[in-house]
Amino acid sequence: MAAGASLVALIAFSTARRQHPESVRDFVTAATLVVTVVLATVIKTRLRIRSTTFYFAWVETAIVIGLAVAPAAWVVLATGLGVACGSVTRLAPIKVIFAVAKHTLVAGGATVATLLLGGAWPPHEPLRIVVLLGIVYLVAAILDDVLAIPVIALASRTPILRQFRDDLDLRIAGFGVRFLVAAFTVLILRVDPRLLLAVPPLVLSLHLAYSARIRTRTEQQAWQRLARATDALNVVDLDQVLTTAVTEAAELFSADEVEIELREGGRTVRGGAAGVGYDGTTPPPSDTDGRIVPVSLEGHDRAEDIGMLRLRFAGPIDLSEREQYTLRTFASALCTAVRNAQAYAELARIADDNAYAATHDALTGLSNRRHLLDEGTAQLTTRHADGVTALVLIDLNHFKEVNDTLGHAAGDRVLIQVAERLRDAARPDDLVARLGGDEFAVLLRGLPAPAVAAHRAEALLAALHDPLDLDGMRISVEASGGIAAAPATGGMAELLRRADVAMYQAKRAGQRVTTYAANRDTADLHRLTLGGELPRAVADHEFTVNFQPIVDLGSGKVIGAEALARWHHPTHGLIDPLRFLEAVERSGLLPAFAEAILDQALIAAGSWHDAGFDLPVSVNVSPRSLLDARFPGAVLARLRAHDLPPDRLVLELTETLTLSQLDVVDRVLSRLRDSGVRLALDDFGTGYSSLSLLSRIPVHELKIDRSFVTAMETAPEAAAVIRSTLDLGRSLDLTVVAEGVESEPQRRALWELGCAAGQGHLFARPLPAGTLLAALQRGAGGQPGALASPLHDTGAVIRLPGRRAGAARTRPAPPTATDAHQT
């Protein structure tokens, strides 16, 4: 452009040398042309594009007027000189050069148009003045737009055609006004040059009106763009809000770069009209080196400043008052949009958390019962073709002891580790859930055959085999599992019930895993029904105690009694402990139940003592009770309340107590023993850890399980176990009691082996306390306190075949008896 303008100026200069002013009037005309161009340059409309400000002046009007009254060469040179003089003190050098070059080319183009008109130019008649002047002015106006608009489009980074279309009506109106001014001026000059004095006020008025129209239109467009920008911010996604804010602010304020910094999280978003270029927390230095216009992101109430909005411009810039107000309005709208998006995100997060919490266990992160039922129902309803669906229900054995001994925090850590192991052992398609407490479930989907479920269940339980590490302690976890394949009817609820039935079948059978069997389901349904009635039974004192006497095998005299719990159900009658004790232990009612049984046993012992029969009473104790540090104090308190010495009570322990629990119960047992309470080990010989338990538990008595007594006459192995137990009792100075004595041959055989005491139906079935007292008072063979005739006369010397010399040390101390199903 500058090169073209220079060429035009050079041609004009060459021509002007031949058409130089020859009179004062010519010099005045040339000077007037320069002054007119200077004034036309000064009187202009301002437009800012980013950091660059553009000005639209009346120069083309001065050019057209000059061409009508002076040689073209003079006009071209006067245009360049006038524009330079009018711009040099106001604009940067590069802008001065651009303005001089553009207007010089416009003057050159208008000159070419006059040359093409030939002899018709300059016009003299009024009509020709208007027509021909209009043609020249149209060429100048079009050339001015062609030279200026591409530069504006480049600065604003908008398409050139779009820039041509923008404000076309205003530009046409401006060109029309300026053409009328030019035509009017030329006509005046033709009629009377003195009328030229009316032109400046007219031009000024038209310029002010046009400038006001431009400002009004600009402000209207600015508010429209602001309204569109703020509407675009009305979204709930924070990322979209920030991206929209960056691009809209760049367009709205013609900024080279826009930066948004949020205080929460230290997030910074930076970009321009083309989009976001950076989004993060540690922004690099900006490439736009120039003026920065910052504004705080705060609402209309200014209650909270959430960040900063920065507009960056490549050069110096001053925002108008209207632009500053628009910027503050936009920042306030952006603050509101960010707050709304953050609030929506928080609500969405809370909703997601609530949805997750509604379907997942808070402690382990596994699915909960609701999620299991929903997923299982969907699986059974829509995906039968995918294969067999099965459910494995897993329950931890003796988990309550961990909570009672080590605290609930330790129990929670155990549950978390169990959940992790089950999750790791499960397949990707399996759904692992925690149903509550220490109960877990795994939904197996897409199995090729029902039998595969058993192998998968074994793998799941095998994952729990290795001890858990709990603050340096190694804790073994035992579990029972029940497997059920999807039923034909009943849906997920029936599948869950069957797996639960199978799990309890495994517990009672002492197996690790059991598959549901329909022929064993009736008892389980009955047990589940009874489990729901336990709270009422405890409250209404439906649990009672019967007593089975323990007899000296040689003399037939009663030397103690074992307390056996019974449930007098109002509908089902007398219920055996086999059917309710496990449910009691799981229900949380064990302390109240145990206290009720202990009270009844101690009351019976007191009534016998008052009647002259000083008999100790044996009460079976659940391992869970021994894991309660408060248990010894409660037992001793009950003894004091009933005014009985501690050695009148024998607490029987079962071999279901695991070795991993011994460290926990050792202090409880030691305190009970040191207080005088006697301890007995029940069902001795049936567990794999009999000798290990005996070496760790400070017991006074051993009880031979009834299975050995029943088989001793036909199975040499059973007799060998009894003989070994008696030898062990003699060597450790322990009383040995045989359970299940049903016949006289069994009684005599046991007595000849050296067993001093026994209990069983041979002597009496379990009786209420009053009935047993009546039997003691009545006696046998005229001897009160005896329930059987002696095996020998008083004072007789009996030689026992095979009896060891050490057998004489075994004394019939007060024994205790209980089967594995009594408390």
C-alpha positions in Angstrom: 0.0 0.0 0.0 2.8 2.4 0.9 4.6 1.6 -2.4 1.5 2.3 -4.4 0.8 5.5 -2.6 4.4 6.6 -3.2 4.1 5.9 -6.9 0.8 7.9 -7.0 2.4 10.8 -5.1 5.5 10.7 -7.5 3.2 10.9 -10.5 1.2 13.7 -9.0 4.4 15.6 -8.1 5.7 15.3 -11.6 2.4 16.6 -13.0 2.2 19.4 -10.4 5.6 20.7 -11.5 4.0 21.5 -14.9 0.8 22.8 -13.2 2.4 24.8 -10.4 0.4 27.7 -8.9 0.9 30.9 -10.9 -1.0 33.4 -8.9 -1.9 34.3 -5.4 -5.3 32.8 -5.9 -3.7 29.5 -7.0 -1.6 29.5 -3.8 -4.6 30.3 -1.7 -6.5 27.4 -3.4 -3.6 25.0 -2.8 -3.3 26.1 0.8 -7.1 25.8 1.3 -6.9 22.2 -0.1 -4.3 21.3 2.5 -6.2 23.0 5.4 -9.4 21.3 4.3 -7.8 17.9 4.3 -6.3 18.6 7.7 -9.7 19.5 9.1 -11.3 16.5 7.4 -8.6 14.3 9.1 -9.1 15.8 12.5 -12.9 15.6 12.3 -13.3 11.7 12.5 -15.1 8.8 14.1 -13.1 6.5 16.5 -13.1 2.7 16.3 -10.9 0.4 18.5 -10.0 -3.1 17.3 -8.1 -4.8 20.2 -5.2 -2.6 21.0 -5.4 -0.8 17.7 -7.7 2.3 17.2 -9.0 3.2 13.8 -10.4 6.5 12.8 -12.9 7.2 9.9 -12.6 10.8 8.6 -14.1 13.2 6.0 -11.0 13.0 3.8 -12.7 11.5 0.7 -15.2 14.4 0.9 -12.3 16.9 0.8 -10.7 15.0 -2.1 -13.9 15.1 -4.2 -14.4 18.8 -3.5 -10.7 19.5 -4.3 -11.0 17.6 -7.6 -13.9 19.9 -8.6 -12.0 23.1 -8.0 -8.3 22.3 -8.5 -5.9 20.3 -10.7 -5.8 16.6 -9.7 -2.1 16.6 -9.0 -2.6 19.4 -6.4 -5.4 17.4 -4.8 -3.3 14.2 -4.5 -0.3 16.1 -3.0 -2.6 18.2 -0.7 -4.3 14.9 0.5 -1.0 13.3 1.5 0.3 16.5 3.1 -2.9 17.3 4.9 -3.4 13.7 6.2 0.2 13.7 7.5 -0.2 17.1 9.2 -3.6 16.1 10.8 -2.3 12.7 12.0 1.3 13.2 13.0 0.6 14.5 16.5 -2.2 12.0 17.2 -1.2 8.7 15.9 1.7 6.3 16.0 4.1 6.5 13.1 2.9 3.2 11.6 -0.6 4.5 11.7 0.4 7.8 10.2 2.1 6.0 7.3 -1.0 3.8 6.8 -3.4 6.8 6.8 -1.2 8.8 4.4 -0.9 5.8 2.0 -4.5 4.9 2.1 -5.9 8.4 1.5 -3.2 9.1 -1.2 -4.4 5.9 -3.0 -8.0 7.1 -2.6 -7.1 10.4 -4.1 -5.3 8.7 -6.9 -8.3 6.5 -7.6 -10.6 9.5 -7.6 -8.3 11.2 -10.0 -8.3 8.3 -12.3 -12.1 8.4 -12.3 -12.0 12.1 -13.3 -9.6 11.3 -16.1 -12.0 8.6 -17.4 -14.8 11.2 -17.5 -12.6 13.2 -19.9 -14.1 16.5 -21.1 -17.1 16.1 -18.8 -15.0 17.0 -15.8 -15.1 19.3 -14.0 -18.9 19.7 -14.2 -20.6 23.1 -14.3 -24.4 22.6 -14.5 -26.0 21.6 -11.2 -27.4 18.3 -12.5 -24.0 17.3 -14.0 -22.4 18.4 -10.7 -24.5 15.9 -8.8 -24.2 13.0 -11.2 -20.5 13.3 -12.1 -19.5 14.2 -8.5 -21.5 11.1 -7.3 -19.6 8.9 -9.7 -16.2 10.2 -8.5 -17.3 10.0 -4.8 -18.6 6.4 -5.2 -15.1 5.4 -6.6 -13.4 7.1 -3.7 -15.8 5.5 -1.1 -15.4 2.0 -2.5 -11.7 2.4 -2.7 -11.6 3.6 0.9 -13.5 0.6 2.1 -11.4 -1.8 0.0 -8.2 -0.4 1.5 -9.5 -0.1 5.1 -11.8 -3.1 5.8 -9.2 -5.9 5.2 -6.9 -4.3 7.7 -9.8 -4.1 10.2 -10.7 -7.7 9.5 -7.1 -8.8 10.1 -6.9 -6.9 13.4 -10.2 -8.3 14.6 -9.5 -11.8 13.3 -12.9 -11.9 11.5 -13.6 -12.9 7.9 -13.3 -10.0 5.4 -16.7 -10.6 3.9 -18.3 -10.5 7.3 -16.4 -7.3 8.1 -17.8 -5.8 4.8 -21.3 -6.7 5.8 -21.1 -5.4 9.4 -22.5 -1.9 9.7 -23.0 -1.6 6.0 -26.1 0.5 6.4 -24.2 3.0 8.6 -21.3 3.2 6.1 -23.7 3.8 3.2 -25.5 6.4 5.2 -22.2 8.1 6.1 -21.1 8.0 2.5 -24.4 9.6 1.5 -24.2 12.4 4.0 -20.6 13.2 3.1 -21.5 13.1 -0.6 -24.3 15.6 -0.1 -21.9 17.8 1.8 -19.4 17.5 -1.1 -22.1 18.3 -3.7 -23.6 21.1 -1.7 -20.1 22.6 -1.2 -19.3 22.5 -4.9 -22.7 24.0 -5.8 -22.1 26.9 -3.4 -18.7 27.5 -4.8 -20.3 27.7 -8.3 -23.0 30.1 -7.2 -21.2 32.3 -4.7 -17.9 31.5 -3.0 -19.0 33.6 0.0 -21.7 31.0 0.9 -18.8 28.7 1.8 -19.0 30.1 5.3 -22.1 28.0 5.8 -20.3 24.8 5.0 -18.3 24.3 8.3 -21.3 24.6 10.6 -23.2 22.2 8.3 -20.3 19.8 8.2 -19.9 19.9 12.0 -23.5 19.3 12.6 -23.6 16.4 10.2 -20.5 15.0 11.7 -21.8 15.2 15.2 -25.1 13.6 14.1 -23.3 10.9 12.3 -20.9 10.3 15.2 -23.8 10.1 17.6 -25.5 7.6 15.3 -22.3 5.6 15.2 -22.0 5.6 19.0 -25.6 4.7 19.4 -25.3 1.8 17.0 -22.0 0.7 18.6 -23.4 0.8 22.1 -26.5 -1.0 21.0 -24.4 -3.7 19.4 -22.2 -3.9 22.4 -25.2 -4.4 24.7 -26.6 -7.0 22.4 -23.3 -8.8 22.4 -23.1 -8.5 26.2 -26.6 -10.0 26.4 -25.7 -12.9 24.1 -22.4 -13.4 26.1 -24.2 -13.5 29.4 -26.9 -15.8 28.0 -24.1 -18.1 26.7 -22.8 -18.3 30.3 -26.1 -19.6 31.5 -24.9 -23.3 31.6 -24.2 -25.6 34.5 -21.0 -27.1 33.4 -18.0 -25.2 34.8 -15.7 -26.1 31.9 -18.2 -24.8 29.4 -18.7 -21.6 31.4 -15.0 -20.9 31.4 -14.5 -21.7 27.7 -17.5 -19.6 26.8 -16.3 -16.7 29.0 -12.9 -16.7 27.3 -14.2 -16.7 23.8 -17.0 -14.2 24.4 -14.8 -11.8 26.3 -12.3 -11.8 23.5 -15.0 -10.9 21.0 -16.9 -8.5 23.3 -13.8 -6.4 24.3 -11.6 -7.0 21.2 -9.0 -8.5 23.5 -5.9 -10.3 22.2 -6.1 -12.7 25.2 -8.4 -13.4 28.0 -7.4 -15.0 31.3 -9.7 -16.3 34.1 -8.2 -17.2 37.5 -10.4 -18.9 40.1 -9.3 -18.8 43.7 -10.9 -22.2 44.6 -8.5 -24.8 43.3 -6.1 -22.2 41.8 -7.4 -23.0 38.3 -6.4 -20.7 35.4 -8.0 -20.7 32.0 -6.4 -18.7 29.2 -7.3 -18.2 25.5 -8.9 -15.9 22.9 -11.6 -15.8 20.3 -10.4 -19.0 18.8 -10.8 -21.0 22.0 -9.0 -22.0 25.2 -5.2 -22.4 24.9 -4.4 -23.3 28.5 -6.4 -24.8 31.4 -4.5 -25.7 34.6 -3.1 -24.6 37.9 0.4 -23.4 37.0 0.1 -21.2 33.9 3.2 -20.3 31.9 4.0 -16.7 31.2 1.6 -15.1 28.6 2.8 -14.5 25.1 0.7 -11.3 24.9 3.0 -8.6 26.1 1.2 -5.4 26.5 -1.6 -3.7 28.5 -3.5 -5.9 31.1 -7.0 -4.8 32.2 -7.9 -6.7 35.4 -11.3 -6.9 37.1 -12.4 -8.9 40.1 -15.0 -11.7 39.7 -17.6 -10.6 42.3 -21.3 -10.5 42.3 -23.5 -7.5 42.6 -23.5 -7.9 46.4 -19.7 -8.0 46.4 -19.9 -10.5 49.2 -17.4 -12.9 47.7 -14.4 -12.4 45.4 -14.0 -15.8 43.6 -11.2 -14.8 41.2 -9.9 -12.5 38.6 -10.7 -11.8 34.9 -7.9 -10.3 32.9 -8.0 -8.8 29.4 -4.6 -8.7 27.6 -3.9 -6.4 24.7 -0.8 -6.4 22.5 -0.3 -2.7 22.8 -1.4 0.3 24.9 -5.2 0.7 25.3 -7.7 2.8 27.2 -11.2 1.4 27.6 -14.0 3.9 27.3 -16.4 4.4 30.2 -19.0 2.3 28.4 -16.5 -0.5 27.9 -15.4 -0.4 31.6 -19.0 -0.6 32.7 -19.6 -3.5 30.2 -16.5 -5.2 31.6 -17.8 -5.0 35.2 -21.2 -6.2 34.1 -19.6 -9.2 32.2 -17.4 -10.0 35.3 -20.4 -10.0 37.5 -22.4 -12.3 35.2 -19.3 -14.6 35.0 -19.1 -14.7 38.8 -22.7 -15.7 39.0 -22.3 -18.3 36.3 -19.2 -19.8 38.0 -21.0 -19.9 41.4 -24.0 -21.6 39.8 -21.8 -24.1 38.0 -19.9 -24.8 41.1 -23.1 -25.2 43.1 -24.5 -27.5 40.4 -21.3 -29.5 40.4 -21.5 -29.8 44.2 -25.2 -30.9 44.0 -24.3 -33.3 41.3 -21.4 -34.7 43.4 -23.7 -35.0 46.4 -26.3 -36.7 44.2 -23.7 -39.1 42.9 -22.4 -39.7 46.4 -25.9 -40.4 47.6 -26.6 -42.7 44.7 -23.4 -44.5 45.4 -24.1 -44.6 49.2 -27.5 -45.9 48.5 -26.1 -48.9 46.6 -22.7 -49.4 48.4 -21.4 -50.3 51.8 -19.8 -47.2 53.4 -17.1 -49.3 55.3 -15.9 -51.6 52.6 -17.0 -50.0 49.4 -18.7 -53.2 48.2 -22.2 -53.3 46.9 -24.9 -53.4 49.6 -28.0 -55.6 49.9 -30.1 -53.2 47.8 -27.6 -53.1 44.9 -27.3 -56.9 45.1 -31.0 -57.4 44.9 -31.4 -54.9 42.0 -28.5 -56.4 40.0 -29.6 -59.9 40.8 -33.2 -59.1 39.7 -32.0 -57.6 36.5 -29.8 -60.6 35.9 -32.5 -63.1 36.5 -35.1 -61.2 34.5 -33.2 -60.4 31.3 -30.0 -62.5 31.1 -31.0 -66.1 31.4 -29.3 -66.9 28.1 -25.9 -65.8 29.4 -25.6 -68.9 31.6 -26.3 -70.0 35.1 -26.7 -67.4 37.9 -25.7 -68.5 41.5 -25.3 -66.8 44.8 -22.6 -67.5 47.4 -23.4 -66.3 50.9 -20.4 -66.0 53.3 -20.6 -65.5 57.0 -17.6 -65.0 59.3 -17.5 -67.4 62.3 -16.9 -65.9 65.7 -16.5 -62.4 64.4 -18.3 -60.9 67.4 -15.4 -62.0 69.5 -13.1 -59.7 67.6 -15.4 -56.7 68.2 -15.9 -57.5 71.8 -12.2 -58.1 72.5 -10.3 -55.8 70.3 -12.9 -53.1 69.7 -15.1 -52.2 66.8 -12.3 -50.3 65.1 -10.3 -53.5 64.8 -13.4 -55.3 63.6 -13.9 -52.8 60.9 -10.3 -53.3 59.7 -10.9 -57.0 59.6 -14.1 -56.5 57.5 -12.2 -54.2 55.1 -9.4 -56.8 54.6 -12.0 -59.5 54.1 -13.8 -57.4 51.5 -10.5 -56.7 49.7 -9.7 -60.4 49.5 -13.1 -61.4 48.3 -13.0 -58.6 45.7 -9.6 -59.8 44.5 -10.7 -63.4 44.4 -13.9 -62.7 42.4 -14.1 -62.6 38.7 -14.7 -59.3 36.8 -18.4 -60.3 36.1 -19.1 -61.2 39.7 -20.8 -58.8 42.1 -19.3 -58.8 45.6 -21.6 -57.3 48.3 -21.6 -56.8 52.0 -25.1 -57.5 53.4 -24.4 -56.2 56.9 -22.4 -57.1 59.9 -20.0 -60.0 59.0 -22.1 -61.3 56.2 -21.0 -61.1 52.5 -22.4 -62.3 49.2 -21.0 -62.9 45.8 -23.4 -63.0 42.8 -21.9 -65.4 40.2 -23.0 -64.6 36.6 -22.7 -66.5 33.4 -21.7 -69.9 34.8 -21.5 -72.7 32.3 -23.1 -75.2 34.8 -24.4 -75.1 38.4 -21.6 -77.3 39.6 -19.0 -74.6 38.8 -20.5 -72.5 41.6 -19.1 -74.9 44.2 -15.5 -74.5 42.8 -15.9 -70.7 42.7 -17.2 -70.7 46.3 -14.2 -72.8 47.5 -11.8 -70.3 45.8 -13.5 -67.4 47.5 -13.3 -69.0 51.0 -9.7 -70.1 50.3 -8.8 -66.4 49.9 -9.7 -66.0 53.6 -7.5 -68.9 54.8 -4.3 -66.9 55.5 -4.3 -65.0 58.7 -5.0 -61.2 58.6 -2.5 -58.7 59.8 -4.0 -56.3 62.4 -1.5 -53.9 64.0 1.1 -56.7 64.1 -1.4 -59.3 65.3 -2.1 -62.3 63.1 -5.8 -63.1 63.2 -7.3 -66.2 61.6 -10.7 -65.7 60.0 -13.0 -68.7 59.6 -16.0 -68.5 57.4 -19.0 -70.6 56.3 -20.5 -70.4 52.9 -23.8 -71.3 51.3 -24.4 -71.8 47.6 -27.7 -71.5 45.7 -28.4 -71.6 42.0 -31.0 -69.3 40.6 -34.5 -70.8 41.2 -37.2 -71.2 38.5 -39.5 -69.0 40.5 -39.2 -66.5 43.4 -36.6 -64.3 41.9 -33.7 -62.8 43.8 -35.4 -62.9 47.2 -35.8 -66.7 47.0 -32.2 -67.0 45.7 -30.9 -65.1 48.7 -33.1 -67.1 51.1 -31.8 -70.4 49.7 -28.2 -69.3 50.0 -28.8 -68.3 53.6 -30.3 -71.7 54.4 -27.3 -73.4 52.8 -24.9 -71.3 54.8 -26.5 -72.3 58.1 -26.6 -75.9 57.0 -22.8 -75.6 56.5 -22.4 -74.1 60.0 -24.3 -76.9 61.7 -22.5 -79.6 59.8 -19.1 -78.1 60.5 -18.4 -77.7 56.8 -16.9 -74.8 55.0 -19.3 -74.7 52.1 -22.7 -76.3 51.5 -24.9 -76.2 48.4 -28.6 -75.7 49.0 -30.7 -78.9 49.2 -34.5 -78.6 49.1 -35.0 -81.7 51.3 -33.3 -79.9 54.2 -35.0 -76.6 53.8 -38.0 -77.1 56.2 -35.9 -77.0 59.4 -34.1 -73.9 58.2 -37.3 -72.1 57.5 -38.5 -72.9 61.0 -35.2 -71.7 62.5 -35.5 -68.4 60.7 -39.0 -68.0 62.0 -37.9 -68.7 65.5 -35.0 -66.2 65.2 -37.4 -63.3 64.8 -39.2 -64.3 68.1 -36.1 -64.3 70.3 -36.4 -60.8 71.7 -40.0 -61.6 72.8 -38.9 -64.9 74.3 -36.1 -63.2 76.4 -38.4 -60.5 77.6 -41.2 -62.9 78.5 -38.9 -65.4 80.3 -39.8 -68.2 78.0 -36.3 -69.8 78.5 -36.1 -72.2 81.4 -33.5 -74.6 82.8 -33.7 -78.4 83.4 -31.0 -80.2 85.3 -29.3 -83.6 84.6 -27.6 -85.1 87.6 -24.0 -86.1 87.7 -23.5 -89.3 89.6 -20.6 -91.1 91.3 -20.5 -94.3 89.3 -19.4 -96.4 92.2 -21.9 -95.3 94.9 -24.7 -94.0 92.7 -24.9 -90.8 94.7 -25.5 -87.4 93.0 -22.4 -85.2 93.1 -23.5 -82.4 90.8 -26.0 -81.3 88.2 -25.7 -79.8 84.7 -28.0 -77.0 83.7 -29.7 -77.5 80.3 -31.6 -74.6 78.6 -35.0 -75.1 77.1 -37.4 -72.8 75.3 -41.0 -73.1 76.2 -42.5 -71.6 73.1 -46.2 -70.6 73.4 -47.1 -72.2 70.1 -44.4 -74.8 69.3 -44.0 -76.2 72.8 -40.6 -77.2 74.2 -37.8 -76.4 71.8 -34.4 -78.1 72.0 -31.2 -75.8 72.2 -30.1 -77.3 68.9 -32.6 -75.1 67.2 -32.1 -71.8 68.9 -28.7 -71.4 70.5 -26.9 -70.3 67.4 -29.6 -67.7 66.6 -29.2 -66.4 70.2 -25.5 -65.9 69.7 -26.0 -64.0 66.4 -28.9 -61.9 67.7 -27.0 -59.8 70.2 -29.2 -61.2 73.0 -26.5 -63.5 74.4 -25.7 -61.5 77.5 -29.3 -61.3 78.6 -29.9 -64.9 77.7 -26.8 -66.1 79.6 -27.6 -64.1 82.7 -31.2 -65.6 82.8 -29.8 -69.1 82.5 -27.1 -68.5 85.1 -29.7 -67.0 87.5 -31.9 -70.0 87.3 -29.0 -72.4 87.8 -27.8 -70.5 90.9 -31.3 -70.3 92.3 -31.6 -74.1 91.9 -28.2 -74.7 93.6 -29.3 -72.5 96.5 -32.6 -74.4 96.9 -30.7 -77.7 97.0 -28.3 -76.4 99.5 -31.1 -75.2 101.8 -32.6 -78.7 101.5 -29.3 -80.3 102.6 -27.8 -81.2 99.2 -24.7 -79.2 98.6 -24.4 -79.8 94.9 -22.3 -77.7 92.4 -24.1 -76.7 89.2 -22.5 -76.7 85.8 -23.4 -74.1 83.2 -22.2 -74.2 79.6 -20.6 -70.9 78.5 -20.5 -69.6 74.9 -17.0 -68.7 73.6 -18.4 -65.2 72.8 -19.1 -64.6 76.5 -15.5 -65.5 77.3 -14.4 -62.8 74.9 -16.2 -60.1 77.0 -13.9 -58.6 79.6 -17.0 -57.8 81.7 -18.1 -61.5 81.9 -16.1 -62.5 85.1 -17.4 -59.5 87.0 -21.0 -60.3 86.0 -20.6 -64.0 87.1 -19.1 -63.1 90.4 -21.8 -60.5 91.0 -24.5 -63.2 90.4 -22.8 -65.6 92.9 -22.7 -62.9 95.5 -26.4 -62.0 94.9 -27.4 -65.7 95.5 -25.0 -66.1 98.4 -23.2 -69.1 96.9 -19.4 -69.8 97.1 -17.6 -69.6 93.7 -16.6 -73.3 93.8 -20.3 -74.3 93.6 -20.3 -73.1 90.0 -18.6 -74.9 87.2 -18.4 -73.2 83.8 -18.1 -75.6 80.9 -16.1 -74.6 77.8 -16.5 -76.3 74.4 -13.8 -77.3 72.0 -15.3 -74.9 69.4 -13.1 -72.3 71.0 -10.3 -71.8 68.4 -6.7 -71.5 69.2 -6.6 -67.9 67.8 -9.0 -66.9 70.5 -7.0 -68.3 73.4 -4.8 -65.2 74.0 -8.0 -63.2 74.3 -9.9 -65.4 76.8 -6.8 -66.3 78.9 -7.3 -63.3 81.2 -11.0 -63.9 81.6 -10.5 -67.6 82.5 -7.6 -66.8 84.8 -9.7 -64.3 86.7 -12.6 -66.8 87.0 -10.3 -69.6 88.2 -8.5 -67.3 90.6 -11.8 -66.3 92.1 -12.7 -70.0 92.8 -15.0 -70.8 89.9 -14.3 -74.2 88.5 -13.7 -74.8 84.8 -14.5 -77.8 82.7 -13.6 -78.8 79.1 -16.7 -80.3 77.5 -16.8 -82.9 74.6 -13.2 -83.7 75.2 -11.6 -85.7 72.4 -13.9 -84.6 69.6 -11.9 -81.6 68.5 -8.6 -81.5 66.6 -7.1 -79.3 69.2 -8.0 -81.1 72.4 -4.5 -81.4 73.8 -3.6 -77.9 72.6 -6.6 -76.5 74.4 -5.9 -78.5 77.6 -2.3 -77.1 77.7 -3.6 -73.6 77.5 -6.9 -73.5 79.5 -6.6 -73.9 83.3 -9.5 -76.4 83.7 -10.4 -78.6 86.6 -12.4 -81.2 84.8 -12.7 -83.1 81.6 -15.9 -84.5 80.1 -15.8 -87.5 77.8 -18.1 -87.0 74.8 -21.1 -89.3 74.7 -20.1 -90.7 71.3 -17.1 -92.5 72.9 -19.3 -94.0 75.7 -21.8 -95.3 73.2 -19.2 -96.9 71.0 -16.8 -98.2 73.7 -18.3 -101.7 73.8 -18.0 -102.3 70.1 -15.2 -100.0 69.0 -11.7 -100.6 70.5 -10.7 -97.1 69.3 -13.4 -95.5 71.5 -12.3 -97.4 74.5 -8.7 -96.4 73.9 -9.7 -92.7 73.8 -11.6 -93.1 77.1 -8.6 -94.9 78.7 -6.2 -92.2 77.4 -8.4 -89.5 78.7 -8.6 -91.1 82.2 -4.9 -91.5 82.3 -4.5 -87.9 81.3 -6.9 -86.8 84.0 -5.0 -88.8 86.7 -1.7 -87.3 85.6 -3.0 -83.7 85.7 -5.1 -84.3 88.8 -8.3 -83.5 86.9 -11.8 -84.9 87.5 -13.2 -86.9 84.5 -16.9 -87.2 83.8 -18.4 -89.5 81.2 -21.5 -88.3 79.3 -24.2 -90.4 77.8 -24.2 -93.3 80.3 -27.3 -95.3 79.2 -26.8 -98.8 80.6 -25.4 -100.6 83.6 -22.7 -102.4 81.5 -21.5 -99.0 80.4 -21.5 -97.8 84.0 -19.6 -100.7 85.2 -17.1 -100.7 82.3 -16.3 -97.0 82.9 -16.0 -97.5 86.6 -13.6 -100.4 86.1 -11.5 -98.2 83.7 -11.2 -95.7 86.6 -13.9 -93.2 85.6 -15.3 -91.8 88.9 -18.4 -89.9 87.6 -20.9 -90.0 84.8 -24.3 -88.7 83.7 -26.9 -90.0 81.4 -30.4 -91.5 81.1 -29.4 -94.5 83.2 -29.6 -92.2 86.2 -32.1 -89.5 85.1 -33.3 -87.4 82.2 -33.0 -83.6 82.5 -35.5 -82.6 85.2 -36.8 -79.3 86.6 -35.0 -78.1 89.7 -37.9 -79.0 92.0 -38.4 -82.5 90.5 -34.7 -83.2 90.9 -34.8 -82.1 94.5 -37.8 -84.4 95.1 -35.8 -87.3 93.5 -32.8 -86.6 95.7 -35.0 -86.5 98.8 -36.6 -89.8 97.8 -33.3 -91.4 96.9 -32.6 -95.0 95.7 -32.4 -98.1 97.8 -33.3 -96.1 100.8 -30.3 -93.7 100.4 -31.3 -90.0 100.0 -29.1 -88.2 97.5 -28.6 -91.4 95.5 -30.2 -92.2 92.1 -28.7 -95.7 91.6 -27.7 -98.7 93.7 -23.9 -98.9 94.5 -21.7 -101.2 92.5 -20.3 -102.7 95.7 -21.1 -103.0 99.4 -19.9 -100.3 101.8 -16.5 -101.2 103.1 -15.8 -104.0 100.5 -12.4 -104.2 98.9 -12.8 -104.4 95.2 -10.1 -105.3 92.8 -10.5 -103.5 89.5 -9.0 -105.4 86.5 -6.4 -103.4 84.7 -6.7 -100.5 87.1 -3.4 -98.6 87.5 -2.0 -97.9 90.9 -2.3 -94.1 90.3 -6.1 -94.4 89.9 -6.5 -94.1 93.6 -5.7 -90.4 93.3 -8.8 -89.7 91.1 -11.5 -88.3 93.3 -15.1 -87.6 92.4 -14.9 -83.9 92.7 -17.9 -81.8 91.7 -18.1 -82.3 87.9 -19.9 -80.3 85.2 -21.6 -81.5 82.1 -23.0 -80.0 79.1 -23.5 -81.0 75.5 -22.4 -78.8 72.6 -25.9 -77.4 72.3 -26.4 -76.1 75.9 -25.4 -72.8 77.5 
